[in-house]
Amino acid sequence: MPFAPGSYHVMLMNLNAALKPGDRVRLTLTFQNAGVVTVIADVRAG
């Protein structure tokens, strides 16, 4: 199931700097079955 509104999500906590809409961040996610996946995420207003 993909990340979608009302579905799975990633919450970023204890960041070193504030993020604002339009920023892009590199995330390294570690999954039990898929292993390590690196993605670039666009920051959007919620």
C-alpha positions in Angstrom: 0.0 0.0 0.0 1.5 3.4 -1.0 1.9 6.4 1.2 -1.3 8.4 0.8 -3.5 10.8 2.7 -5.2 8.9 5.5 -2.8 6.0 5.0 0.7 5.2 6.0 3.0 8.1 6.8 6.4 9.1 8.1 6.8 11.5 11.0 10.1 13.3 11.4 11.0 14.3 14.9 13.8 16.2 16.6 15.0 17.8 13.4 18.1 20.1 13.5 16.3 22.7 11.4 12.7 23.6 10.5 11.3 22.4 7.2 9.1 24.6 5.0 7.0 23.9 2.0 9.2 23.6 -1.1 12.1 22.1 0.7 13.4 18.6 -0.3 14.9 16.1 2.2 16.7 12.9 1.7 15.3 10.1 3.8 16.9 6.7 4.4 14.2 4.2 5.4 14.9 0.7 6.7 12.2 -1.9 6.1 12.1 -5.4 7.5 11.6 -7.1 4.1 12.7 -4.5 1.6 15.9 -3.4 3.4 17.3 0.1 3.1 15.6 2.5 0.7 16.7 6.1 0.2 14.2 8.6 -1.2 14.0 12.3 -1.8 10.8 13.8 -0.3 9.2 17.1 -1.1 8.0 19.1 1.9 4.4 20.2 1.5 2.0 22.2 3.7 -0.5 19.9 5.4 
